């Protein structure tokens, strides 16, 4: 109990409580918004929107060629604050160009991507602008994180949540599904611009976003390569959660089935924020001590101490009261309950293995290893979906997701152990 108290106090001192509260608020907003959209749109329209959003969610982690993720790894280990700002300016400039190219590709191939569900075409075109919006927001909050301003990071998450909820809800009442999409897409960009002006005013910094960033403190290719690997790894990770929805749309091609499965995945997917918040708070600190084996082992042991209890609590609450909780989706979605029961198995592997170890590998500079793990998971998931969906329908997609994420989580554990062994072969930086 003393160790657990120390962990909680350390988490609080680093601004973790603020991040936790703001992230809970964000997830509550997303959850409520998801329920409202389910109830306000027809089942067919919601299915088309969900299909387009799932495709977009696969792509947006690669916004800016993943350079905002490079900033999170290389920023904390720079010795001077000026070098950190150079990396931020480089991220903003090169990332913006990469995001424009990615958005153009989505628009160009929108007809092909929506051929099996033509009703999703208009949503896919609108969601393409989310690439720019996502990149702007995450670049700015990455700057806050490398400054170790976790309270400011929490405030940015909170403000973005309010804007997403307000603009999305206003949009759905004014323009239905397309109106919701426009509100959802523009909110992060507005938050990012407000955050940029606030930082320039408070910190009185000149970022020089329209001037050359100058010589970087790290090799440009190393910086770019890390972002590419991390971005591709995130895409593959997202596909583990989104591929099943897309495969249902392709193999079954019924918007009602897509809607039910999307509703069923809402609760398990939303719960991932709990371990993610913990890791987001400490990511920069782990990056600073990427060569200290004792620290990494001790950190993970403390994490397991806390999250074994949290995991048991979450699963206990769901399996005891899940039949009542699922009622919030409305009577049309009662059939989602057995699907959620299957998908909730992911809580064990994601809470204790996949999320913490994936973040730790990224923090110590092994984004490429995360990518290998994620693409292995994606390949397994694809094969299992092709095999199981024709046999078990939407349940086949759930089985495929649980199996692939579980195997990937075990692979992350093996990779983490390999990294620790490699540290024994070179001097430890103090």
C-alpha positions in Angstrom: 0.0 0.0 0.0 2.9 2.4 0.7 4.3 1.8 -2.7 0.9 2.4 -4.3 0.5 5.6 -2.4 4.0 6.8 -3.5 3.1 6.0 -7.1 -0.1 8.0 -6.9 1.6 11.0 -5.2 4.3 11.0 -7.9 1.6 10.9 -10.6 -0.2 13.8 -8.9 3.0 15.9 -8.6 3.7 15.5 -12.3 0.3 16.9 -13.2 -1.2 13.5 -13.8 -4.4 14.1 -11.9 -5.1 17.1 -14.2 -4.5 15.0 -17.3 -6.6 12.2 -15.9 -9.5 14.5 -15.1 -9.4 16.2 -18.5 -9.1 12.9 -20.3 -12.0 11.5 -18.4 -14.0 14.5 -19.4 -12.9 14.0 -23.0 -13.9 10.4 -23.0 -17.2 11.2 -21.3 -17.9 13.8 -24.0 -17.0 11.4 -26.8 -19.1 8.7 -25.2 -22.2 11.0 -24.7 -21.7 12.4 -28.2 -21.5 8.9 -29.6 -24.8 7.9 -27.9 -26.5 11.1 -29.1 -25.4 10.5 -32.6 -26.6 6.9 -32.5 -30.0 8.2 -31.3 -30.3 11.2 -33.6 -29.2 9.6 -36.8 -30.9 6.7 -38.6 -29.2 3.3 -38.3 -28.3 3.4 -42.0 -26.8 7.0 -41.8 -24.9 6.1 -38.6 -23.5 3.0 -40.3 -22.3 5.1 -43.3 -20.7 7.7 -41.0 -19.0 5.1 -38.9 -17.6 3.3 -41.9 -16.1 6.6 -43.2 -14.8 7.6 -39.7 -13.2 4.1 -39.3 -11.2 4.6 -42.5 -10.2 8.1 -41.4 -9.1 6.9 -38.0 -6.7 4.5 -39.7 -5.0 7.4 -41.5 -4.9 10.3 -39.1 -2.1 8.9 -36.8 0.2 9.4 -39.8 -0.7 13.1 -40.0 2.4 15.2 -40.5 4.3 12.0 -41.3 4.2 11.3 -37.6 6.7 14.1 -36.9 4.7 15.2 -33.8 5.7 11.8 -32.3 9.3 12.5 -33.2 9.1 15.7 -31.2 7.9 13.7 -28.1 11.0 11.4 -28.3 13.8 13.8 -29.4 12.5 16.9 -27.6 13.0 15.8 -24.0 16.6 14.7 -24.5 17.8 18.0 -26.0 20.1 19.9 -23.7 18.9 23.4 -24.6 15.4 24.9 -24.8 16.3 26.5 -28.1 17.0 23.1 -29.6 13.6 21.9 -28.5 11.9 24.9 -30.3 13.9 24.2 -33.5 12.4 20.7 -33.5 9.0 22.1 -33.0 9.3 24.5 -35.9 10.6 21.8 -38.1 7.7 19.5 -37.1 5.1 22.2 -37.9 6.6 23.1 -41.3 7.3 19.7 -42.7 4.3 18.1 -41.0 1.9 20.6 -42.6 3.1 19.7 -46.1 2.9 16.0 -45.4 -0.7 16.4 -44.0 -1.8 18.3 -47.1 -0.6 15.5 -49.3 -2.3 12.9 -47.2 -5.6 14.8 -47.2 -5.4 15.1 -51.0 -4.9 11.3 -51.3 -7.9 10.6 -49.2 -10.1 12.8 -51.4 -8.6 11.3 -54.6 -9.3 7.7 -53.6 -12.6 8.4 -51.7 -14.8 6.9 -54.5 -12.7 3.7 -54.5 -12.7 3.4 -50.7 -16.5 3.8 -50.5 -17.5 1.6 -53.4 -19.1 -1.1 -51.2 -21.0 1.5 -49.1 -21.7 4.5 -51.4 -23.5 6.4 -48.7 -20.2 6.9 -46.9 -18.6 8.9 -49.7 -19.7 12.3 -48.5 -18.6 11.6 -45.0 -15.2 10.3 -46.2 -14.5 13.5 -48.1 -15.5 15.7 -45.1 -13.4 13.6 -42.7 -10.3 14.0 -44.9 -9.9 17.6 -43.5 -9.4 15.9 -40.1 -5.9 15.1 -41.1 -4.9 18.8 -41.0 -6.9 19.5 -37.8 -5.4 16.5 -36.0 -1.9 17.4 -37.0 -2.2 21.0 -35.8 -3.6 20.0 -32.4 -1.2 17.2 -31.6 1.8 19.2 -32.7 0.9 22.0 -30.2 0.1 19.7 -27.3 3.4 17.8 -28.0 5.2 21.1 -27.4 3.4 21.4 -24.1 4.5 17.9 -23.1 8.2 18.4 -23.9 8.0 21.5 -21.8 6.7 19.3 -19.0 3.6 21.5 -18.7 1.2 18.7 -18.0 -1.4 21.1 -16.5 -1.4 23.1 -19.7 -1.6 19.9 -21.6 -4.6 18.9 -19.5 -6.2 22.3 -20.1 -5.8 22.0 -23.9 -7.5 18.5 -23.8 -10.4 20.0 -21.7 -10.8 23.0 -24.1 -10.8 20.7 -27.1 -13.4 18.4 -25.5 -15.7 21.4 -25.0 -15.3 22.5 -28.6 -15.8 19.1 -30.1 -18.9 18.5 -28.1 -20.4 22.0 -28.8 -19.6 22.2 -32.5 -20.5 18.5 -33.2 -23.8 18.8 -31.5 -24.6 22.1 -33.1 -23.7 20.6 -36.5 -25.9 17.5 -36.1 -28.9 19.7 -35.3 -28.3 22.1 -38.2 -27.1 19.6 -40.8 -27.6 16.0 -39.6 -24.7 13.6 -40.2 -22.7 16.0 -42.5 -23.1 18.8 -40.0 -21.8 16.6 -37.2 -18.8 15.7 -39.3 -17.9 19.4 -40.0 -18.2 20.3 -36.3 -16.1 17.3 -35.3 -13.4 18.0 -37.9 -12.9 21.7 -37.3 -12.8 21.7 -33.4 -9.2 20.5 -33.0 -7.9 23.1 -35.5 -9.6 25.9 -33.6 -8.2 24.6 -30.3 -4.7 24.4 -31.9 -4.8 28.0 -33.1 -6.1 29.3 -29.8 -3.3 27.4 -28.0 -0.6 28.7 -30.4 -1.7 32.4 -29.8 -1.9 31.7 -26.0 1.6 30.3 -25.9 3.1 33.1 -27.9 1.4 35.7 -25.6 2.3 34.1 -22.3 5.7 32.8 -23.0 6.6 35.6 -25.4 8.3 33.2 -27.7 9.0 33.7 -31.4 8.5 30.4 -33.1 9.3 31.6 -36.7 6.9 29.2 -38.2 7.3 30.8 -41.7 11.1 31.0 -41.5 13.7 28.1 -41.9 14.1 26.1 -38.8 17.9 26.2 -39.1 20.3 23.4 -38.3 18.5 20.7 -36.2 20.2 19.2 -33.1 19.6 15.7 -34.5 19.9 14.3 -38.0 16.9 15.1 -40.1 16.7 11.5 -41.4 16.8 10.1 -37.9 14.0 12.5 -36.9 11.9 11.7 -39.9 12.5 8.0 -39.7 11.3 7.9 -36.1 8.1 9.8 -37.0 7.5 7.5 -40.0 7.9 4.3 -37.9 5.8 5.7 -35.0 3.1 6.9 -37.4 2.9 3.6 -39.3 2.8 1.8 -36.0 -0.1 3.9 -34.8 -1.9 3.3 -38.1 -1.5 -0.4 -37.6 -2.7 -0.1 -34.0 -5.7 1.8 -35.0 -6.5 -0.8 -37.6 -6.7 -3.4 -34.9 -9.7 -1.5 -33.6 -11.1 -0.2 -36.9 -10.3 -3.0 -39.3 -13.2 -5.2 -38.0 -15.7 -2.4 -38.7 -14.3 -1.9 -42.2 -14.3 -5.7 -42.9 -17.9 -6.0 -41.8 -18.8 -3.2 -44.2 -16.9 -4.9 -47.0 -17.8 -8.6 -46.4 -21.4 -8.1 -45.1 -22.1 -4.7 -46.7 -25.0 -3.9 -44.4 -25.0 -0.5 -42.7 -27.2 -1.8 -39.8 -24.6 -4.5 -38.9 -21.8 -1.9 -39.1 -23.8 0.3 -36.7 -24.4 -2.4 -34.1 -20.7 -3.4 -34.1 -19.6 0.2 -33.9 -21.8 0.7 -30.9 -20.5 -2.5 -29.3 -16.9 -1.4 -29.7 -17.6 2.1 -28.2 -17.2 1.0 -24.5 -14.2 -1.3 -24.8 -12.4 1.2 -27.0 -13.2 4.2 -24.8 -11.7 2.4 -21.7 -8.2 2.4 -23.2 -7.8 6.0 -22.1 -7.3 4.8 -18.5 -3.8 3.3 -18.9 -3.0 5.8 -21.8 -3.4 8.8 -19.4 -0.9 7.3 -17.0 1.6 6.7 -19.8 1.1 10.1 -21.4 1.9 11.8 -18.0 5.2 10.0 -17.7 6.3 9.6 -21.4 8.7 12.5 -21.3 10.3 11.3 -18.1 10.8 7.7 -19.5 12.3 9.2 -22.6 14.9 11.0 -20.5 16.0 7.8 -18.8 15.9 5.5 -21.9 19.2 3.9 -21.0 18.5 3.2 -17.3 17.5 -0.4 -17.0 16.8 -0.4 -13.3 14.5 2.6 -13.7 12.5 1.0 -16.6 12.0 -2.3 -14.7 11.0 -0.5 -11.5 8.6 1.7 -13.4 6.8 -1.2 -15.1 6.6 -3.1 -11.8 5.0 -0.2 -10.1 2.6 0.2 -13.1 1.5 -3.4 -12.8 0.9 -3.0 -9.1 -1.6 -0.3 -9.7 -3.2 -1.5 -12.9 -3.8 -5.1 -11.8 -6.3 -3.7 -9.3 -7.8 -1.2 -11.9 -8.1 -4.0 -14.5 -9.9 -6.3 -12.0 -12.2 -3.5 -11.0 -13.2 -2.5 -14.6 -13.9 -6.1 -15.7 -15.8 -6.8 -12.4 -18.1 -3.8 -12.9 -18.8 -4.6 -16.5 -19.6 -8.3 -16.2 -21.8 -7.6 -13.1 -23.7 -4.6 -14.6 -23.1 -4.7 -18.3 -26.7 -5.7 -19.2 -28.0 -2.5 -17.6 -25.2 -0.3 -19.0 -25.8 -1.3 -22.6 -29.4 0.1 -22.3 -28.0 3.6 -22.8 -27.7 2.9 -26.5 -31.4 2.4 -26.8 -33.6 -0.7 -27.5 -32.3 -1.1 -31.1 -28.9 -1.9 -29.8 -29.6 -4.5 -27.1 -28.1 -7.1 -29.4 -24.7 -5.4 -28.9 -24.4 -6.8 -25.3 -22.9 -10.2 -26.2 -20.5 -8.5 -28.6 -19.3 -6.2 -25.9 -18.8 -9.1 -23.5 -16.3 -10.6 -26.0 -14.5 -7.3 -26.8 -14.1 -6.5 -23.1 -11.5 -9.3 -22.9 -9.2 -6.8 -24.6 -9.1 -4.8 -21.4 -6.8 -7.3 -19.8 -4.2 -7.4 -22.5 -4.3 -3.6 -23.3 -4.2 -2.4 -19.7 -1.4 -4.7 -18.5 0.7 -5.2 -21.6 0.0 -3.4 -24.9 -0.5 0.2 -23.7 2.3 0.4 -21.1 4.9 -1.5 -23.0 4.1 0.1 -26.4 4.5 3.5 -24.8 7.7 2.6 -23.1 9.2 1.2 -26.3 8.3 4.4 -28.1 9.7 6.5 -25.3 13.1 4.8 -25.4 13.3 5.3 -29.2 12.1 1.9 -30.4 9.2 3.2 -32.5 10.3 0.8 -35.3 9.8 -2.2 -32.9 6.3 -0.9 -32.1 5.6 -0.8 -35.8 6.7 -4.4 -36.3 4.4 -5.5 -33.5 1.5 -3.5 -34.8 1.8 -4.7 -38.3 2.1 -8.3 -37.1 -1.1 -7.7 -35.2 -2.7 -6.2 -38.3 -1.8 -9.1 -40.5 -3.2 -11.6 -38.1 -6.3 -9.5 -37.6 -6.9 -9.3 -41.4 -6.5 -13.1 -41.8 -8.8 -13.9 -38.9 -11.4 -11.4 -40.1 -11.4 -13.0 -43.6 -11.8 -16.4 -42.0 -14.2 -15.7 -39.1 -16.6 -13.1 -40.4 -18.1 -15.3 -43.2 -18.6 -18.0 -40.5 -19.7 -16.1 -37.4 -20.8 -12.7 -38.8 -20.1 -9.8 -36.6 -19.0 -12.1 -33.8 -16.2 -13.3 -36.0 -14.8 -9.8 -36.2 -14.9 -9.6 -32.3 -13.0 -12.9 -32.0 -10.4 -11.7 -34.5 -9.8 -8.5 -32.7 -9.4 -10.1 -29.3 -7.0 -12.8 -30.6 -4.8 -10.3 -32.6 -4.5 -7.8 -29.8 -3.7 -10.5 -27.3 -0.9 -11.9 -29.4 0.5 -8.4 -30.1 0.5 -7.6 -26.4 2.6 -10.7 -25.8 5.0 -9.7 -28.6 5.4 -6.2 -26.9 6.4 -8.0 -23.7 9.1 -10.0 -25.6 10.4 -6.9 -27.4 10.6 -5.0 -24.1 12.6 -7.8 -22.6 15.0 -7.8 -25.6 15.5 -4.1 -25.2 16.4 -4.5 -21.5 18.9 -7.2 -22.4 20.5 -4.9 -25.0 21.1 -2.3 -22.2 23.4 -4.8 -20.5 25.8 -4.7 -23.4 26.6 -1.0 -23.3 27.5 1.6 -20.6 24.5 3.1 -18.7 24.1 6.9 -19.1 23.5 8.6 -15.8 
